[in-house]
Amino acid sequence: MMTDPQYPPTTARHGSRPAPPVTATERRQANAKPARNILAIVGLLLGIAALAVAFVPDIGFVAWPLGAIGLVLGVLGLVQVKKGTVGGRGLAITAVIVSVVALLSTGGMLVYSTFLGGGTSGLHMPAAAGDKHAVVFQVTSAGGATVRYGSLSDQRTETAPASTDAWQGQASYNNGSYLLTLTADTRNSNSYNDIACAILVDGKKVAENSGTSIALCTANVG
């Protein structure tokens, strides 16, 4: 059976015990380069991508998942470095820092667009004169319906009369991002009732739905 050759131990100091012999395997392990930190590399790339899109209008929200995943991968990369299974500690730290900066930048852009981007912020119901964007909520209900409309943080409730003409609710906004919602429920669940809803922004239909007892429309705008 072949065994690893043993190299002579280093010269011991006077009065101390000689160092144990070092095998070839131990030398190869000591000289081996640590494995690449794949998690840190991917985390850094995602962090850079998040930072790049954070300042792009309409798609800046994509930076949230990219930055979050990049941060998690960077932290996991640091854990692997601590365990000694891979190298690239500096790369993992950079991935964490870039991902955190991307998330902070995305949050800053959201605050700016919502509160500081020019003009009065928020979704205004009824519509405010001078706002840049006009929103129209429409409901058609042959048997009448209870209507709830607005955004997730601000809802209005009204009654749509039984009519073939569309009921309309008005809103407007200058800046920011909003999840618009419109729900129409029949007032008599025992009777058949055709209900249709639609949301229009600046004259363009962004959501529509229909049903026999309830209709729900949602749209992301901004």
C-alpha positions in Angstrom: 0.0 0.0 0.0 1.4 3.4 -1.0 1.5 6.2 1.6 2.1 9.9 1.3 5.8 10.6 1.5 6.9 12.4 4.6 9.0 15.5 4.4 11.5 16.3 7.1 10.1 18.4 9.8 11.3 22.0 10.2 14.2 22.6 12.6 12.9 22.9 16.1 14.1 25.5 18.5 16.5 24.5 21.2 14.6 22.8 24.0 11.3 22.4 22.1 9.7 19.4 20.6 10.3 18.8 16.9 7.3 19.6 14.6 5.5 16.5 13.2 6.2 15.5 9.6 4.1 17.1 6.9 2.6 14.8 4.3 2.2 15.6 0.6 -1.6 15.6 1.0 -1.4 18.2 3.7 0.8 20.3 1.6 -1.6 20.1 -1.4 -4.5 21.1 0.9 -2.5 24.0 2.3 -1.6 25.3 -1.2 -5.0 24.6 -2.8 -6.9 27.7 -3.9 -10.3 28.1 -2.2 -13.4 27.4 -4.3 -15.2 30.3 -6.0 -18.0 31.9 -4.0 -20.8 31.4 -6.5 -23.4 32.8 -4.2 -21.5 36.0 -3.7 -20.9 36.4 -7.4 -24.6 36.0 -8.3 -25.6 38.2 -5.4 -23.3 41.0 -6.6 -24.7 40.7 -10.2 -28.3 40.9 -8.8 -27.3 43.9 -6.6 -25.8 45.7 -9.6 -28.9 45.0 -11.7 -31.2 46.3 -8.9 -29.1 49.4 -8.6 -29.3 50.0 -12.4 -33.1 49.7 -12.6 -33.9 51.5 -9.4 -33.7 54.9 -11.2 -35.7 53.8 -14.3 -39.3 55.0 -14.4 -42.1 52.4 -14.7 -39.8 49.4 -14.0 -38.0 50.6 -10.8 -40.2 48.3 -8.7 -38.2 45.3 -10.2 -35.3 46.5 -8.0 -37.1 45.3 -4.9 -36.9 41.5 -5.6 -33.5 41.8 -7.3 -31.9 43.7 -4.4 -33.5 41.4 -1.8 -32.3 38.2 -3.4 -28.9 39.8 -4.0 -28.7 40.7 -0.3 -29.6 37.2 0.8 -27.1 35.5 -1.5 -24.4 37.9 -0.3 -25.1 37.0 3.3 -25.1 33.3 2.5 -21.8 33.8 0.7 -20.3 35.3 3.9 -21.6 32.3 5.9 -19.8 30.0 3.5 -16.6 32.0 3.8 -16.8 31.8 7.6 -17.2 28.0 7.3 -14.0 27.9 5.2 -15.7 26.1 2.3 -15.1 29.0 -0.2 -13.1 32.2 -0.5 -14.2 35.6 -1.8 -14.9 37.3 1.5 -14.5 40.7 -0.1 -16.7 39.8 -3.0 -19.5 38.7 -0.6 -19.2 41.9 1.4 -19.4 43.9 -1.8 -22.5 42.0 -2.8 -24.2 42.8 0.5 -23.2 46.5 0.3 -24.4 46.9 -3.3 -27.7 45.2 -2.7 -28.4 47.3 0.4 -27.6 50.5 -1.6 -29.9 49.3 -4.3 -32.8 48.8 -1.9 -32.2 52.1 -0.2 -32.1 53.8 -3.6 -35.4 52.2 -4.6 -37.0 53.3 -1.4 -35.7 56.8 -1.9 -37.0 56.9 -5.4 -40.4 55.7 -4.2 -40.5 58.4 -1.5 -39.5 61.1 -4.0 -42.0 60.1 -6.7 -44.8 59.9 -4.1 -44.2 63.0 -2.0 -41.6 65.2 -3.7 -42.0 64.6 -7.4 -43.8 67.8 -8.1 -47.4 68.7 -7.6 -49.7 67.6 -4.8 -49.2 63.9 -4.1 -51.7 61.2 -3.5 -54.8 59.8 -5.3 -57.5 62.5 -5.1 -61.2 61.6 -4.9 -63.0 63.4 -6.3 -60.6 64.6 -9.0 -58.5 67.7 -8.2 -58.2 70.4 -10.8 -54.7 70.7 -12.3 -53.6 67.1 -11.7 -51.7 65.4 -14.5 -53.6 62.1 -14.6 -57.4 61.6 -14.6 -58.9 58.3 -13.4 -62.5 57.2 -14.2 -64.1 54.2 -12.4 -67.1 52.8 -14.3 -69.8 50.3 -13.3 -72.8 49.1 -15.2 -75.4 47.1 -13.3 -78.9 46.3 -14.5 -80.1 45.6 -11.0 -78.0 48.2 -9.0 -74.9 47.5 -7.0 -72.8 48.7 -4.1 -69.5 50.2 -5.4 -66.2 50.5 -3.6 -63.4 52.2 -5.4 -60.1 54.0 -4.9 -56.7 52.7 -3.9 -55.7 50.2 -1.3 -55.1 53.0 1.3 -58.2 55.1 0.4 -61.6 53.7 -0.5 -65.0 55.2 -1.2 -68.3 53.5 -1.1 -71.3 54.5 -3.3 -74.5 53.0 -4.7 -74.8 52.5 -8.5 -78.5 52.7 -9.5 -80.2 50.1 -11.6 -79.6 51.4 -15.1 -78.1 50.5 -18.4 -76.0 53.7 -18.2 -72.6 53.5 -16.6 -72.1 54.8 -13.1 -68.8 56.8 -12.8 -66.5 57.8 -10.1 -63.8 60.4 -10.6 -60.2 60.5 -9.3 -56.9 62.1 -10.2 -53.2 62.1 -9.3 -49.9 63.9 -10.1 -47.2 61.4 -9.2 -46.6 58.2 -7.4 -47.6 54.6 -7.9 -51.1 53.3 -6.9 -53.0 50.0 -7.0 -56.4 51.1 -8.1 -59.4 48.9 -7.1 -63.0 48.8 -8.1 -65.6 46.3 -6.7 -69.2 46.2 -7.6 -71.6 43.9 -5.6 -75.2 43.2 -6.4 -77.6 44.4 -3.7 -79.9 41.4 -4.1 -78.0 38.1 -4.2 -81.2 36.2 -5.0 -81.7 37.9 -8.3 -79.7 37.6 -11.5 -77.7 40.8 -12.2 -75.2 41.5 -15.0 -72.4 43.7 -13.6 -69.5 45.1 -15.4 -66.6 47.3 -14.2 -63.8 49.2 -15.8 -60.9 51.6 -14.8 -59.7 54.2 -17.2 -56.6 56.3 -16.8 -56.2 59.4 -19.1 -58.9 57.9 -21.3 -57.2 54.6 -21.7 -58.9 51.4 -20.3 -56.4 49.7 -17.9 -58.8 47.1 -16.4 -62.2 45.6 -17.0 -64.2 42.7 -15.7 -67.8 41.4 -15.5 -70.0 38.9 -13.6 -73.5 38.0 -12.6 -73.3 39.1 -8.9 -69.9 40.7 -8.5 -67.2 42.4 -10.6 -63.7 43.3 -9.5 -61.2 45.5 -11.4 -57.6 46.2 -10.3 -54.8 48.1 -12.0 -51.3 49.3 -11.1 -50.6 52.8 -12.3 -47.8 55.3 -11.9 
